[in-house]
Amino acid sequence: MSGQSPDAPDLILDLKGLKCPLPVLRTRKALKPLGPGALVEIETTDPLAGLDIPHMCNEDGHVLVSSERTETGHRFRVRRV
């Protein structure tokens, strides 16, 4: 057993400073090689990511575990299907 908490992300994506559509494109690319059930945490500063990341999850079937505003943008946790 790895000892890693089930809530610990398998991958953290720092996409701060990137503008639409790059946060979604980079997130999709990062999710692709991961196995089902992998948890990815995404940090963005793009205001449109608040709409785009949840929409991508809906389109691709991934689970949006959480979405929260941060001081500089958004933080998302996405579980790959």
PDB file of N, CA, C and O in Angstrom:
ATOM      1  N   MET A   1       0.839  -1.181   0.000  1.00  0.00           N
ATOM      2  CA  MET A   1       0.000   0.000   0.000  1.00  0.00           C
ATOM      3  C   MET A   1       0.882   1.242   0.000  1.00  0.00           C
ATOM      4  O   MET A   1       1.896   1.294   0.696  1.00  0.00           O
ATOM      5  N   SER A   2       0.488   2.243  -0.787  1.00  0.00           N
ATOM      6  CA  SER A   2       1.330   3.418  -0.963  1.00  0.00           C
ATOM      7  C   SER A   2       1.325   4.332   0.252  1.00  0.00           C
ATOM      8  O   SER A   2       2.266   5.104   0.442  1.00  0.00           O
ATOM      9  N   GLY A   3       0.278   4.261   1.082  1.00  0.00           N
ATOM     10  CA  GLY A   3       0.188   5.139   2.231  1.00  0.00           C
ATOM     11  C   GLY A   3      -0.346   6.508   1.874  1.00  0.00           C
ATOM     12  O   GLY A   3      -0.481   7.368   2.744  1.00  0.00           O
ATOM     13  N   GLN A   4      -0.652   6.723   0.602  1.00  0.00           N
ATOM     14  CA  GLN A   4      -1.168   8.008   0.158  1.00  0.00           C
ATOM     15  C   GLN A   4      -2.644   8.100   0.523  1.00  0.00           C
ATOM     16  O   GLN A   4      -3.391   7.135   0.365  1.00  0.00           O
ATOM     17  N   SER A   5      -3.058   9.262   1.011  1.00  0.00           N
ATOM     18  CA  SER A   5      -4.452   9.496   1.367  1.00  0.00           C
ATOM     19  C   SER A   5      -5.319   9.398   0.114  1.00  0.00           C
ATOM     20  O   SER A   5      -4.900   9.823  -0.962  1.00  0.00           O
ATOM     21  N   PRO A   6      -6.540   8.834   0.248  1.00  0.00           N
ATOM     22  CA  PRO A   6      -7.415   8.753  -0.924  1.00  0.00           C
ATOM     23  C   PRO A   6      -7.817  10.128  -1.447  1.00  0.00           C
ATOM     24  O   PRO A   6      -8.238  10.265  -2.595  1.00  0.00           O
ATOM     25  N   ASP A   7      -7.684  11.156  -0.589  1.00  0.00           N
ATOM     26  CA  ASP A   7      -8.013  12.520  -1.005  1.00  0.00           C
ATOM     27  C   ASP A   7      -6.822  13.245  -1.626  1.00  0.00           C
ATOM     28  O   ASP A   7      -6.972  14.348  -2.150  1.00  0.00           O
ATOM     29  N   ALA A   8      -5.642  12.631  -1.568  1.00  0.00           N
ATOM     30  CA  ALA A   8      -4.447  13.261  -2.135  1.00  0.00           C
ATOM     31  C   ALA A   8      -4.495  13.134  -3.658  1.00  0.00           C
ATOM     32  O   ALA A   8      -4.729  12.047  -4.187  1.00  0.00           O
ATOM     33  N   PRO A   9      -4.271  14.254  -4.363  1.00  0.00           N
ATOM     34  CA  PRO A   9      -4.303  14.178  -5.824  1.00  0.00           C
ATOM     35  C   PRO A   9      -3.142  13.360  -6.378  1.00  0.00           C
ATOM     36  O   PRO A   9      -2.036  13.377  -5.838  1.00  0.00           O
ATOM     37  N   ASP A  10      -3.413  12.647  -7.462  1.00  0.00           N
ATOM     38  CA  ASP A  10      -2.375  11.899  -8.167  1.00  0.00           C
ATOM     39  C   ASP A  10      -1.506  12.845  -8.991  1.00  0.00           C
ATOM     40  O   ASP A  10      -0.347  12.548  -9.282  1.00  0.00           O
ATOM     41  N   LEU A  11      -2.085  13.996  -9.365  1.00  0.00           N
ATOM     42  CA  LEU A  11      -1.388  14.971 -10.192  1.00  0.00           C
ATOM     43  C   LEU A  11      -1.916  16.355  -9.841  1.00  0.00           C
ATOM     44  O   LEU A  11      -3.120  16.536  -9.655  1.00  0.00           O
ATOM     45  N   ILE A  12      -1.014  17.335  -9.749  1.00  0.00           N
ATOM     46  CA  ILE A  12      -1.408  18.730  -9.541  1.00  0.00           C
ATOM     47  C   ILE A  12      -0.979  19.504 -10.775  1.00  0.00           C
ATOM     48  O   ILE A  12       0.192  19.490 -11.155  1.00  0.00           O
ATOM     49  N   LEU A  13      -1.939  20.179 -11.399  1.00  0.00           N
ATOM     50  CA  LEU A  13      -1.656  20.995 -12.583  1.00  0.00           C
ATOM     51  C   LEU A  13      -1.695  22.468 -12.193  1.00  0.00           C
ATOM     52  O   LEU A  13      -2.728  22.967 -11.747  1.00  0.00           O
ATOM     53  N   ASP A  14      -0.587  23.156 -12.357  1.00  0.00           N
ATOM     54  CA  ASP A  14      -0.532  24.596 -12.116  1.00  0.00           C
ATOM     55  C   ASP A  14      -0.701  25.277 -13.472  1.00  0.00           C
ATOM     56  O   ASP A  14       0.249  25.400 -14.245  1.00  0.00           O
ATOM     57  N   LEU A  15      -1.928  25.715 -13.743  1.00  0.00           N
ATOM     58  CA  LEU A  15      -2.230  26.336 -15.034  1.00  0.00           C
ATOM     59  C   LEU A  15      -2.479  27.830 -14.872  1.00  0.00           C
ATOM     60  O   LEU A  15      -3.147  28.456 -15.694  1.00  0.00           O
ATOM     61  N   LYS A  16      -1.930  28.387 -13.798  1.00  0.00           N
ATOM     62  CA  LYS A  16      -2.095  29.824 -13.552  1.00  0.00           C
ATOM     63  C   LYS A  16      -1.386  30.603 -14.652  1.00  0.00           C
ATOM     64  O   LYS A  16      -0.280  30.257 -15.068  1.00  0.00           O
ATOM     65  N   GLY A  17      -2.046  31.663 -15.112  1.00  0.00           N
ATOM     66  CA  GLY A  17      -1.477  32.516 -16.149  1.00  0.00           C
ATOM     67  C   GLY A  17      -1.905  32.132 -17.554  1.00  0.00           C
ATOM     68  O   GLY A  17      -1.717  32.908 -18.490  1.00  0.00           O
ATOM     69  N   LEU A  18      -2.483  30.932 -17.716  1.00  0.00           N
ATOM     70  CA  LEU A  18      -2.931  30.507 -19.042  1.00  0.00           C
ATOM     71  C   LEU A  18      -4.360  30.993 -19.295  1.00  0.00           C
ATOM     72  O   LEU A  18      -5.197  31.000 -18.393  1.00  0.00           O
ATOM     73  N   LYS A  19      -4.615  31.392 -20.518  1.00  0.00           N
ATOM     74  CA  LYS A  19      -5.946  31.884 -20.910  1.00  0.00           C
ATOM     75  C   LYS A  19      -6.681  30.830 -21.716  1.00  0.00           C
ATOM     76  O   LYS A  19      -6.073  29.943 -22.316  1.00  0.00           O
ATOM     77  N   CYS A  20      -7.996  30.943 -21.717  1.00  0.00           N
ATOM     78  CA  CYS A  20      -8.882  30.061 -22.465  1.00  0.00           C
ATOM     79  C   CYS A  20      -8.404  29.972 -23.920  1.00  0.00           C
ATOM     80  O   CYS A  20      -8.100  31.004 -24.518  1.00  0.00           O
ATOM     81  N   PRO A  21      -8.330  28.800 -24.491  1.00  0.00           N
ATOM     82  CA  PRO A  21      -8.800  27.491 -24.031  1.00  0.00           C
ATOM     83  C   PRO A  21      -7.698  26.623 -23.411  1.00  0.00           C
ATOM     84  O   PRO A  21      -7.912  25.432 -23.182  1.00  0.00           O
ATOM     85  N   LEU A  22      -6.523  27.204 -23.138  1.00  0.00           N
ATOM     86  CA  LEU A  22      -5.382  26.393 -22.692  1.00  0.00           C
ATOM     87  C   LEU A  22      -5.623  25.599 -21.407  1.00  0.00           C
ATOM     88  O   LEU A  22      -5.188  24.449 -21.346  1.00  0.00           O
ATOM     89  N   PRO A  23      -6.292  26.136 -20.368  1.00  0.00           N
ATOM     90  CA  PRO A  23      -6.507  25.303 -19.181  1.00  0.00           C
ATOM     91  C   PRO A  23      -7.261  24.002 -19.480  1.00  0.00           C
ATOM     92  O   PRO A  23      -6.911  22.946 -18.952  1.00  0.00           O
ATOM     93  N   VAL A  24      -8.278  24.078 -20.312  1.00  0.00           N
ATOM     94  CA  VAL A  24      -9.036  22.862 -20.657  1.00  0.00           C
ATOM     95  C   VAL A  24      -8.186  21.928 -21.514  1.00  0.00           C
ATOM     96  O   VAL A  24      -8.174  20.720 -21.280  1.00  0.00           O
ATOM     97  N   LEU A  25      -7.489  22.462 -22.486  1.00  0.00           N
ATOM     98  CA  LEU A  25      -6.670  21.626 -23.369  1.00  0.00           C
ATOM     99  C   LEU A  25      -5.563  20.919 -22.580  1.00  0.00           C
ATOM    100  O   LEU A  25      -5.317  19.733 -22.798  1.00  0.00           O
ATOM    101  N   ARG A  26      -4.904  21.623 -21.681  1.00  0.00           N
ATOM    102  CA  ARG A  26      -3.835  21.019 -20.875  1.00  0.00           C
ATOM    103  C   ARG A  26      -4.403  19.984 -19.894  1.00  0.00           C
ATOM    104  O   ARG A  26      -3.779  18.954 -19.638  1.00  0.00           O
ATOM    105  N   THR A  27      -5.587  20.270 -19.351  1.00  0.00           N
ATOM    106  CA  THR A  27      -6.213  19.323 -18.425  1.00  0.00           C
ATOM    107  C   THR A  27      -6.577  18.035 -19.154  1.00  0.00           C
ATOM    108  O   THR A  27      -6.303  16.943 -18.658  1.00  0.00           O
ATOM    109  N   ARG A  28      -7.188  18.156 -20.322  1.00  0.00           N
ATOM    110  CA  ARG A  28      -7.532  16.968 -21.115  1.00  0.00           C
ATOM    111  C   ARG A  28      -6.293  16.134 -21.426  1.00  0.00           C
ATOM    112  O   ARG A  28      -6.302  14.910 -21.298  1.00  0.00           O
ATOM    113  N   LYS A  29      -5.232  16.818 -21.836  1.00  0.00           N
ATOM    114  CA  LYS A  29      -3.981  16.131 -22.193  1.00  0.00           C
ATOM    115  C   LYS A  29      -3.392  15.412 -20.972  1.00  0.00           C
ATOM    116  O   LYS A  29      -2.874  14.302 -21.094  1.00  0.00           O
ATOM    117  N   ALA A  30      -3.473  16.042 -19.810  1.00  0.00           N
ATOM    118  CA  ALA A  30      -2.918  15.446 -18.586  1.00  0.00           C
ATOM    119  C   ALA A  30      -3.757  14.261 -18.108  1.00  0.00           C
ATOM    120  O   ALA A  30      -3.211  13.305 -17.558  1.00  0.00           O
ATOM    121  N   LEU A  31      -5.073  14.310 -18.308  1.00  0.00           N
ATOM    122  CA  LEU A  31      -5.958  13.235 -17.862  1.00  0.00           C
ATOM    123  C   LEU A  31      -5.820  11.978 -18.722  1.00  0.00           C
ATOM    124  O   LEU A  31      -5.960  10.858 -18.229  1.00  0.00           O
ATOM    125  N   LYS A  32      -5.548  12.175 -19.992  1.00  0.00           N
ATOM    126  CA  LYS A  32      -5.539  11.062 -20.950  1.00  0.00           C
ATOM    127  C   LYS A  32      -4.701   9.856 -20.525  1.00  0.00           C
ATOM    128  O   LYS A  32      -5.209   8.735 -20.563  1.00  0.00           O
ATOM    129  N   PRO A  33      -3.436  10.036 -20.121  1.00  0.00           N
ATOM    130  CA  PRO A  33      -2.625   8.856 -19.783  1.00  0.00           C
ATOM    131  C   PRO A  33      -2.898   8.277 -18.391  1.00  0.00           C
ATOM    132  O   PRO A  33      -2.402   7.199 -18.064  1.00  0.00           O
ATOM    133  N   LEU A  34      -3.676   8.978 -17.576  1.00  0.00           N
ATOM    134  CA  LEU A  34      -3.933   8.511 -16.215  1.00  0.00           C
ATOM    135  C   LEU A  34      -4.974   7.397 -16.215  1.00  0.00           C
ATOM    136  O   LEU A  34      -5.829   7.328 -17.098  1.00  0.00           O
ATOM    137  N   GLY A  35      -4.890   6.545 -15.233  1.00  0.00           N
ATOM    138  CA  GLY A  35      -5.854   5.460 -15.113  1.00  0.00           C
ATOM    139  C   GLY A  35      -7.173   5.938 -14.535  1.00  0.00           C
ATOM    140  O   GLY A  35      -7.240   6.991 -13.900  1.00  0.00           O
ATOM    141  N   PRO A  36      -8.234   5.146 -14.761  1.00  0.00           N
ATOM    142  CA  PRO A  36      -9.532   5.489 -14.191  1.00  0.00           C
ATOM    143  C   PRO A  36      -9.429   5.627 -12.671  1.00  0.00           C
ATOM    144  O   PRO A  36      -8.759   4.836 -12.006  1.00  0.00           O
ATOM    145  N   GLY A  37     -10.095   6.633 -12.144  1.00  0.00           N
ATOM    146  CA  GLY A  37     -10.088   6.875 -10.709  1.00  0.00           C
ATOM    147  C   GLY A  37      -9.012   7.849 -10.255  1.00  0.00           C
ATOM    148  O   GLY A  37      -9.011   8.271  -9.099  1.00  0.00           O
ATOM    149  N   ALA A  38      -8.090   8.214 -11.153  1.00  0.00           N
ATOM    150  CA  ALA A  38      -7.028   9.157 -10.788  1.00  0.00           C
ATOM    151  C   ALA A  38      -7.649  10.510 -10.446  1.00  0.00           C
ATOM    152  O   ALA A  38      -8.601  10.954 -11.087  1.00  0.00           O
ATOM    153  N   LEU A  39      -7.094  11.149  -9.432  1.00  0.00           N
ATOM    154  CA  LEU A  39      -7.578  12.457  -8.987  1.00  0.00           C
ATOM    155  C   LEU A  39      -6.570  13.520  -9.391  1.00  0.00           C
ATOM    156  O   LEU A  39      -5.382  13.412  -9.089  1.00  0.00           O
ATOM    157  N   VAL A  40      -7.057  14.553 -10.081  1.00  0.00           N
ATOM    158  CA  VAL A  40      -6.203  15.643 -10.551  1.00  0.00           C
ATOM    159  C   VAL A  40      -6.693  16.946  -9.932  1.00  0.00           C
ATOM    160  O   VAL A  40      -7.887  17.245  -9.942  1.00  0.00           O
ATOM    161  N   GLU A  41      -5.752  17.714  -9.394  1.00  0.00           N
ATOM    162  CA  GLU A  41      -6.076  19.038  -8.858  1.00  0.00           C
ATOM    163  C   GLU A  41      -5.565  20.066  -9.853  1.00  0.00           C
ATOM    164  O   GLU A  41      -4.417  19.996 -10.293  1.00  0.00           O
ATOM    165  N   ILE A  42      -6.420  21.023 -10.207  1.00  0.00           N
ATOM    166  CA  ILE A  42      -6.094  22.012 -11.228  1.00  0.00           C
ATOM    167  C   ILE A  42      -6.220  23.406 -10.614  1.00  0.00           C
ATOM    168  O   ILE A  42      -7.242  23.742 -10.016  1.00  0.00           O
ATOM    169  N   GLU A  43      -5.167  24.213 -10.768  1.00  0.00           N
ATOM    170  CA  GLU A  43      -5.186  25.599 -10.300  1.00  0.00           C
ATOM    171  C   GLU A  43      -5.143  26.513 -11.517  1.00  0.00           C
ATOM    172  O   GLU A  43      -4.270  26.373 -12.374  1.00  0.00           O
ATOM    173  N   THR A  44      -6.090  27.453 -11.592  1.00  0.00           N
ATOM    174  CA  THR A  44      -6.154  28.362 -12.738  1.00  0.00           C
ATOM    175  C   THR A  44      -6.350  29.804 -12.272  1.00  0.00           C
ATOM    176  O   THR A  44      -6.779  30.059 -11.146  1.00  0.00           O
ATOM    177  N   THR A  45      -6.026  30.730 -13.158  1.00  0.00           N
ATOM    178  CA  THR A  45      -6.333  32.143 -12.934  1.00  0.00           C
ATOM    179  C   THR A  45      -7.291  32.660 -13.999  1.00  0.00           C
ATOM    180  O   THR A  45      -7.791  33.779 -13.880  1.00  0.00           O
ATOM    181  N   ASP A  46      -7.555  31.884 -15.024  1.00  0.00           N
ATOM    182  CA  ASP A  46      -8.456  32.287 -16.106  1.00  0.00           C
ATOM    183  C   ASP A  46      -9.892  32.307 -15.575  1.00  0.00           C
ATOM    184  O   ASP A  46     -10.385  31.279 -15.110  1.00  0.00           O
ATOM    185  N   PRO A  47     -10.577  33.469 -15.636  1.00  0.00           N
ATOM    186  CA  PRO A  47     -11.946  33.545 -15.121  1.00  0.00           C
ATOM    187  C   PRO A  47     -12.909  32.580 -15.833  1.00  0.00           C
ATOM    188  O   PRO A  47     -13.873  32.114 -15.227  1.00  0.00           O
ATOM    189  N   LEU A  48     -12.656  32.283 -17.093  1.00  0.00           N
ATOM    190  CA  LEU A  48     -13.546  31.389 -17.837  1.00  0.00           C
ATOM    191  C   LEU A  48     -13.391  29.930 -17.432  1.00  0.00           C
ATOM    192  O   LEU A  48     -14.254  29.112 -17.750  1.00  0.00           O
ATOM    193  N   ALA A  49     -12.314  29.589 -16.741  1.00  0.00           N
ATOM    194  CA  ALA A  49     -12.115  28.211 -16.302  1.00  0.00           C
ATOM    195  C   ALA A  49     -13.243  27.760 -15.376  1.00  0.00           C
ATOM    196  O   ALA A  49     -13.556  26.571 -15.313  1.00  0.00           O
ATOM    197  N   GLY A  50     -13.857  28.709 -14.653  1.00  0.00           N
ATOM    198  CA  GLY A  50     -14.983  28.390 -13.781  1.00  0.00           C
ATOM    199  C   GLY A  50     -16.149  27.775 -14.526  1.00  0.00           C
ATOM    200  O   GLY A  50     -16.945  27.041 -13.941  1.00  0.00           O
ATOM    201  N   LEU A  51     -16.255  28.067 -15.803  1.00  0.00           N
ATOM    202  CA  LEU A  51     -17.278  27.472 -16.669  1.00  0.00           C
ATOM    203  C   LEU A  51     -16.695  26.333 -17.503  1.00  0.00           C
ATOM    204  O   LEU A  51     -17.332  25.296 -17.693  1.00  0.00           O
ATOM    205  N   ASP A  52     -15.478  26.544 -17.997  1.00  0.00           N
ATOM    206  CA  ASP A  52     -14.885  25.613 -18.962  1.00  0.00           C
ATOM    207  C   ASP A  52     -14.522  24.248 -18.372  1.00  0.00           C
ATOM    208  O   ASP A  52     -14.780  23.222 -19.001  1.00  0.00           O
ATOM    209  N   ILE A  53     -13.936  24.219 -17.191  1.00  0.00           N
ATOM    210  CA  ILE A  53     -13.514  22.939 -16.602  1.00  0.00           C
ATOM    211  C   ILE A  53     -14.741  22.083 -16.258  1.00  0.00           C
ATOM    212  O   ILE A  53     -14.760  20.900 -16.599  1.00  0.00           O
ATOM    213  N   PRO A  54     -15.771  22.642 -15.591  1.00  0.00           N
ATOM    214  CA  PRO A  54     -16.975  21.825 -15.354  1.00  0.00           C
ATOM    215  C   PRO A  54     -17.621  21.337 -16.660  1.00  0.00           C
ATOM    216  O   PRO A  54     -18.112  20.210 -16.723  1.00  0.00           O
ATOM    217  N   HIS A  55     -17.624  22.177 -17.692  1.00  0.00           N
ATOM    218  CA  HIS A  55     -18.191  21.788 -18.986  1.00  0.00           C
ATOM    219  C   HIS A  55     -17.384  20.635 -19.597  1.00  0.00           C
ATOM    220  O   HIS A  55     -17.962  19.690 -20.134  1.00  0.00           O
ATOM    221  N   MET A  56     -16.053  20.714 -19.514  1.00  0.00           N
ATOM    222  CA  MET A  56     -15.202  19.641 -20.025  1.00  0.00           C
ATOM    223  C   MET A  56     -15.511  18.326 -19.299  1.00  0.00           C
ATOM    224  O   MET A  56     -15.607  17.273 -19.929  1.00  0.00           O
ATOM    225  N   CYS A  57     -15.665  18.393 -17.977  1.00  0.00           N
ATOM    226  CA  CYS A  57     -15.985  17.182 -17.199  1.00  0.00           C
ATOM    227  C   CYS A  57     -17.306  16.591 -17.672  1.00  0.00           C
ATOM    228  O   CYS A  57     -17.422  15.378 -17.846  1.00  0.00           O
ATOM    229  N   ASN A  58     -18.288  17.439 -17.878  1.00  0.00           N
ATOM    230  CA  ASN A  58     -19.599  16.994 -18.347  1.00  0.00           C
ATOM    231  C   ASN A  58     -19.500  16.352 -19.727  1.00  0.00           C
ATOM    232  O   ASN A  58     -20.108  15.311 -19.973  1.00  0.00           O
ATOM    233  N   GLU A  59     -18.740  16.967 -20.622  1.00  0.00           N
ATOM    234  CA  GLU A  59     -18.570  16.444 -21.984  1.00  0.00           C
ATOM    235  C   GLU A  59     -17.827  15.114 -22.006  1.00  0.00           C
ATOM    236  O   GLU A  59     -18.213  14.191 -22.725  1.00  0.00           O
ATOM    237  N   ASP A  60     -16.752  15.018 -21.211  1.00  0.00           N
ATOM    238  CA  ASP A  60     -15.872  13.852 -21.255  1.00  0.00           C
ATOM    239  C   ASP A  60     -16.252  12.760 -20.266  1.00  0.00           C
ATOM    240  O   ASP A  60     -15.702  11.660 -20.312  1.00  0.00           O
ATOM    241  N   GLY A  61     -17.197  13.061 -19.364  1.00  0.00           N
ATOM    242  CA  GLY A  61     -17.660  12.067 -18.404  1.00  0.00           C
ATOM    243  C   GLY A  61     -16.854  11.984 -17.126  1.00  0.00           C
ATOM    244  O   GLY A  61     -17.101  11.105 -16.300  1.00  0.00           O
ATOM    245  N   HIS A  62     -15.886  12.886 -16.941  1.00  0.00           N
ATOM    246  CA  HIS A  62     -15.102  12.890 -15.705  1.00  0.00           C
ATOM    247  C   HIS A  62     -15.947  13.462 -14.568  1.00  0.00           C
ATOM    248  O   HIS A  62     -16.934  14.157 -14.812  1.00  0.00           O
ATOM    249  N   VAL A  63     -15.562  13.171 -13.337  1.00  0.00           N
ATOM    250  CA  VAL A  63     -16.305  13.640 -12.175  1.00  0.00           C
ATOM    251  C   VAL A  63     -15.640  14.899 -11.624  1.00  0.00           C
ATOM    252  O   VAL A  63     -14.460  14.887 -11.273  1.00  0.00           O
ATOM    253  N   LEU A  64     -16.408  15.983 -11.554  1.00  0.00           N
ATOM    254  CA  LEU A  64     -15.928  17.202 -10.923  1.00  0.00           C
ATOM    255  C   LEU A  64     -16.152  17.034  -9.421  1.00  0.00           C
ATOM    256  O   LEU A  64     -17.263  17.221  -8.925  1.00  0.00           O
ATOM    257  N   VAL A  65     -15.095  16.681  -8.710  1.00  0.00           N
ATOM    258  CA  VAL A  65     -15.189  16.399  -7.276  1.00  0.00           C
ATOM    259  C   VAL A  65     -15.414  17.684  -6.497  1.00  0.00           C
ATOM    260  O   VAL A  65     -16.227  17.722  -5.574  1.00  0.00           O
ATOM    261  N   SER A  66     -14.687  18.745  -6.870  1.00  0.00           N
ATOM    262  CA  SER A  66     -14.872  20.033  -6.201  1.00  0.00           C
ATOM    263  C   SER A  66     -14.429  21.171  -7.103  1.00  0.00           C
ATOM    264  O   SER A  66     -13.604  21.007  -8.002  1.00  0.00           O
ATOM    265  N   SER A  67     -15.007  22.327  -6.829  1.00  0.00           N
ATOM    266  CA  SER A  67     -14.680  23.547  -7.549  1.00  0.00           C
ATOM    267  C   SER A  67     -14.750  24.670  -6.529  1.00  0.00           C
ATOM    268  O   SER A  67     -15.766  24.843  -5.857  1.00  0.00           O
ATOM    269  N   GLU A  68     -13.669  25.433  -6.413  1.00  0.00           N
ATOM    270  CA  GLU A  68     -13.694  26.527  -5.449  1.00  0.00           C
ATOM    271  C   GLU A  68     -12.941  27.734  -5.980  1.00  0.00           C
ATOM    272  O   GLU A  68     -11.986  27.614  -6.747  1.00  0.00           O
ATOM    273  N   ARG A  69     -13.400  28.900  -5.548  1.00  0.00           N
ATOM    274  CA  ARG A  69     -12.700  30.135  -5.875  1.00  0.00           C
ATOM    275  C   ARG A  69     -11.497  30.257  -4.956  1.00  0.00           C
ATOM    276  O   ARG A  69     -11.547  29.889  -3.782  1.00  0.00           O
ATOM    277  N   THR A  70     -10.422  30.780  -5.516  1.00  0.00           N
ATOM    278  CA  THR A  70      -9.235  31.067  -4.721  1.00  0.00           C
ATOM    279  C   THR A  70      -8.976  32.561  -4.810  1.00  0.00           C
ATOM    280  O   THR A  70      -9.704  33.280  -5.493  1.00  0.00           O
ATOM    281  N   GLU A  71      -7.947  33.027  -4.127  1.00  0.00           N
ATOM    282  CA  GLU A  71      -7.604  34.449  -4.176  1.00  0.00           C
ATOM    283  C   GLU A  71      -7.327  34.921  -5.595  1.00  0.00           C
ATOM    284  O   GLU A  71      -7.642  36.054  -5.959  1.00  0.00           O
ATOM    285  N   THR A  72      -6.730  34.031  -6.397  1.00  0.00           N
ATOM    286  CA  THR A  72      -6.300  34.423  -7.743  1.00  0.00           C
ATOM    287  C   THR A  72      -7.094  33.761  -8.865  1.00  0.00           C
ATOM    288  O   THR A  72      -6.863  34.067 -10.035  1.00  0.00           O
ATOM    289  N   GLY A  73      -8.018  32.867  -8.543  1.00  0.00           N
ATOM    290  CA  GLY A  73      -8.765  32.193  -9.612  1.00  0.00           C
ATOM    291  C   GLY A  73      -9.616  31.058  -9.098  1.00  0.00           C
ATOM    292  O   GLY A  73     -10.520  31.263  -8.287  1.00  0.00           O
ATOM    293  N   HIS A  74      -9.322  29.839  -9.580  1.00  0.00           N
ATOM    294  CA  HIS A  74     -10.106  28.658  -9.218  1.00  0.00           C
ATOM    295  C   HIS A  74      -9.200  27.474  -8.904  1.00  0.00           C
ATOM    296  O   HIS A  74      -8.056  27.396  -9.353  1.00  0.00           O
ATOM    297  N   ARG A  75      -9.750  26.564  -8.124  1.00  0.00           N
ATOM    298  CA  ARG A  75      -9.101  25.270  -7.877  1.00  0.00           C
ATOM    299  C   ARG A  75     -10.172  24.205  -8.115  1.00  0.00           C
ATOM    300  O   ARG A  75     -11.273  24.268  -7.569  1.00  0.00           O
ATOM    301  N   PHE A  76      -9.819  23.243  -8.932  1.00  0.00           N
ATOM    302  CA  PHE A  76     -10.736  22.145  -9.260  1.00  0.00           C
ATOM    303  C   PHE A  76     -10.095  20.826  -8.870  1.00  0.00           C
ATOM    304  O   PHE A  76      -8.872  20.689  -8.899  1.00  0.00           O
ATOM    305  N   ARG A  77     -10.914  19.868  -8.511  1.00  0.00           N
ATOM    306  CA  ARG A  77     -10.473  18.487  -8.311  1.00  0.00           C
ATOM    307  C   ARG A  77     -11.344  17.650  -9.232  1.00  0.00           C
ATOM    308  O   ARG A  77     -12.571  17.662  -9.137  1.00  0.00           O
ATOM    309  N   VAL A  78     -10.682  16.924 -10.127  1.00  0.00           N
ATOM    310  CA  VAL A  78     -11.368  16.133 -11.144  1.00  0.00           C
ATOM    311  C   VAL A  78     -10.930  14.672 -11.023  1.00  0.00           C
ATOM    312  O   VAL A  78      -9.739  14.369 -10.948  1.00  0.00           O
ATOM    313  N   ARG A  79     -11.909  13.784 -11.005  1.00  0.00           N
ATOM    314  CA  ARG A  79     -11.625  12.342 -10.962  1.00  0.00           C
ATOM    315  C   ARG A  79     -11.827  11.793 -12.370  1.00  0.00           C
ATOM    316  O   ARG A  79     -12.897  11.937 -12.961  1.00  0.00           O
ATOM    317  N   ARG A  80     -10.773  11.157 -12.899  1.00  0.00           N
ATOM    318  CA  ARG A  80     -10.842  10.588 -14.252  1.00  0.00           C
ATOM    319  C   ARG A  80     -11.709   9.344 -14.243  1.00  0.00           C
ATOM    320  O   ARG A  80     -11.679   8.548 -13.304  1.00  0.00           O
ATOM    321  N   VAL A  81     -12.492   9.192 -15.323  1.00  0.00           N
ATOM    322  CA  VAL A  81     -13.306   7.983 -15.477  1.00  0.00           C
ATOM    323  C   VAL A  81     -12.608   7.002 -16.380  1.00  0.00           C
ATOM    324  O   VAL A  81     -13.131   5.918 -16.636  1.00  0.00           O
TER     325      VAL A  81
END
